[in-house]
């Protein structure tokens, strides 16, 4: 497989929509994709063990959904620094203890978005600094409530389901 041509058909504020042509076994194939700078997702754990989730309106699905806090990497920004910045912006908490749990592509069939998953502990409330277009309500769940939310299909977001399952596996010692 060989990339022949790439054209940005729409340049967005932080992601681009791209059409690529490939030579695949002597045939030209066209693929469309989203070029994304990457992102972070955090599992913020309060001292009492509750996990901070967000109930946030998402325009793409036209509804409020429950998610772990997350954010987009700025150009050249280290993922851990993005996680620290985004945790404060979205939840108002800073964390002293950070540990990377995983890295993964979110939707590799059409997007380059690569996510960095962190557990954040030893939280301290320092005040929120949300973007003006963010409609977020914090929702605290015990690990048992989070597990029930997965079982009852409350979480609709892949990064939230994956992050929660990985964290619950760790907490249960499995």
C-alpha positions as CSV (number, residue, x, y, z in Angstrom):
1,X,0.0,0.0,0.0
2,X,1.3,3.4,-1.0
3,X,-0.1,6.9,-0.3
4,X,-0.4,8.7,-3.7
5,X,-2.1,12.0,-2.8
6,X,-3.6,13.8,0.2
7,X,-6.0,16.8,0.0
8,X,-7.4,18.8,2.8
9,X,-11.0,19.4,1.8
10,X,-12.0,21.3,4.9
11,X,-9.6,22.9,7.5
12,X,-11.3,23.1,10.9
13,X,-10.3,24.9,14.0
14,X,-8.5,21.9,15.4
15,X,-9.2,19.0,13.0
16,X,-9.1,18.6,9.2
17,X,-11.2,16.6,6.8
18,X,-8.9,14.9,4.3
19,X,-9.2,12.8,1.2
20,X,-6.4,10.4,0.4
21,X,-5.6,8.3,-2.6
22,X,-3.7,5.1,-2.2
23,X,-2.2,2.5,-4.5
24,X,-3.5,-0.8,-3.2
25,X,-2.2,-3.7,-5.3
26,X,-2.1,-1.6,-8.4
27,X,-5.5,-0.1,-7.9
28,X,-6.2,3.5,-6.8
29,X,-8.5,3.6,-3.8
30,X,-9.9,6.8,-2.2
31,X,-10.3,7.1,1.5
32,X,-11.8,9.9,3.6
33,X,-10.7,10.7,7.1
34,X,-10.5,13.1,10.0
35,X,-7.0,14.3,10.9
36,X,-7.1,14.9,14.7
37,X,-4.3,16.2,16.9
38,X,-5.0,13.6,19.6
39,X,-6.6,13.9,23.0
40,X,-6.5,12.9,26.6
41,X,-9.1,11.3,28.9
42,X,-8.9,11.3,32.7
43,X,-10.3,9.2,35.4
44,X,-10.4,11.6,38.3
45,X,-10.8,9.7,41.6
46,X,-11.7,11.6,44.8
47,X,-10.2,10.6,48.2
48,X,-13.4,8.7,49.0
49,X,-13.1,6.6,45.9
50,X,-15.8,8.3,43.8
51,X,-15.1,8.9,40.2
52,X,-15.9,12.3,38.6
53,X,-17.9,12.1,35.4
54,X,-19.4,14.9,33.3
55,X,-22.9,15.1,32.0
56,X,-22.3,17.2,28.9
57,X,-24.3,18.3,25.9
58,X,-22.8,16.9,22.6
59,X,-24.0,18.6,19.5
60,X,-23.1,15.6,17.3
61,X,-25.6,13.3,19.0
62,X,-28.0,16.1,20.0
63,X,-28.2,15.0,23.6
64,X,-26.5,15.0,27.0
65,X,-24.2,12.1,27.6
66,X,-22.1,11.0,30.5
67,X,-18.4,11.1,29.9
68,X,-15.0,11.0,31.7
69,X,-13.3,14.4,31.4
70,X,-11.3,14.7,28.2
71,X,-9.6,17.3,26.0
72,X,-7.7,17.9,22.8
73,X,-3.9,18.2,22.6
74,X,-2.6,21.6,21.7
75,X,0.2,21.6,19.0
76,X,3.4,20.4,20.6
77,X,1.8,19.9,24.1
78,X,2.8,16.9,26.2
79,X,-0.3,14.7,26.8
80,X,0.2,14.8,30.6
81,X,0.2,18.6,30.5
82,X,-3.0,18.5,28.4
83,X,-4.6,16.2,31.0
84,X,-3.6,18.5,33.9
85,X,-4.9,21.6,32.1
86,X,-8.2,19.9,30.9
87,X,-8.9,18.4,34.4
88,X,-8.9,21.9,35.9
89,X,-10.8,23.5,33.1
90,X,-13.6,21.0,33.1
91,X,-13.9,19.9,36.7
92,X,-12.1,22.5,38.8
93,X,-9.9,19.9,40.3
94,X,-6.1,19.5,40.1
95,X,-4.4,16.3,40.9
96,X,-1.0,15.6,42.5
97,X,-0.9,11.9,41.5
98,X,-1.0,11.0,37.8
99,X,-0.6,7.6,36.2
100,X,-1.0,6.7,32.5
101,X,-3.3,3.7,32.2
102,X,-3.5,3.2,28.4
103,X,-3.2,4.7,24.9
104,X,-5.5,3.9,22.0
105,X,-7.0,5.1,18.7
106,X,-10.6,6.2,19.2
107,X,-12.0,5.3,15.7
108,X,-9.2,4.3,13.4
109,X,-11.6,3.5,10.6
110,X,-12.0,7.2,9.8
111,X,-9.9,9.2,12.3
112,X,-6.3,9.7,13.4
113,X,-7.4,10.6,16.9
114,X,-5.1,8.9,19.4
115,X,-6.1,9.1,23.1
116,X,-4.0,9.0,26.3
117,X,-5.8,7.7,29.3
118,X,-4.8,8.8,32.8
119,X,-5.9,8.1,36.4
120,X,-5.8,11.2,38.4
121,X,-5.7,11.0,42.3
122,X,-5.0,13.2,45.3
123,X,-7.5,15.8,43.9
124,X,-7.8,19.3,45.2
125,X,-10.6,21.7,44.1
126,X,-9.0,24.9,42.7
127,X,-11.9,26.3,40.7
128,X,-13.4,25.7,37.2
129,X,-12.2,27.4,34.1
130,X,-14.6,26.1,31.4
131,X,-14.8,27.2,27.8
132,X,-17.9,29.4,27.4
133,X,-19.6,26.9,25.1
134,X,-19.3,23.9,27.5
135,X,-22.5,22.8,29.2
136,X,-21.1,20.5,31.9
137,X,-22.6,19.1,35.1
138,X,-20.3,17.0,37.3
139,X,-21.7,13.7,38.4
140,X,-19.9,11.7,41.1
141,X,-20.2,7.9,41.1
142,X,-18.8,5.2,43.3
143,X,-17.1,2.3,41.4
144,X,-20.2,0.2,42.0
145,X,-22.4,2.9,40.5
146,X,-20.1,3.3,37.5
147,X,-20.2,-0.5,37.0
148,X,-24.0,-0.4,37.1
149,X,-24.0,2.5,34.7
150,X,-22.1,0.3,32.2
151,X,-24.4,-2.6,32.7
152,X,-27.5,-0.4,32.3
153,X,-26.0,1.2,29.1
154,X,-26.0,4.7,30.7
155,X,-22.5,5.4,29.2
156,X,-22.7,5.9,25.4
157,X,-19.2,7.1,24.9
158,X,-16.4,4.6,24.0
159,X,-13.6,6.3,25.8
160,X,-15.7,6.5,29.0
161,X,-16.7,2.8,28.8
162,X,-13.1,1.7,28.1
163,X,-11.6,3.9,30.8
164,X,-14.1,2.9,33.4
165,X,-13.7,-0.8,32.7
166,X,-9.9,-0.6,32.9
167,X,-10.1,1.3,36.1
168,X,-12.7,-1.1,37.6
169,X,-10.5,-4.0,36.7
170,X,-7.6,-2.4,38.5
171,X,-9.7,-1.5,41.6
172,X,-11.1,-5.1,41.8
173,X,-7.6,-6.6,41.4
174,X,-8.6,-8.6,38.3
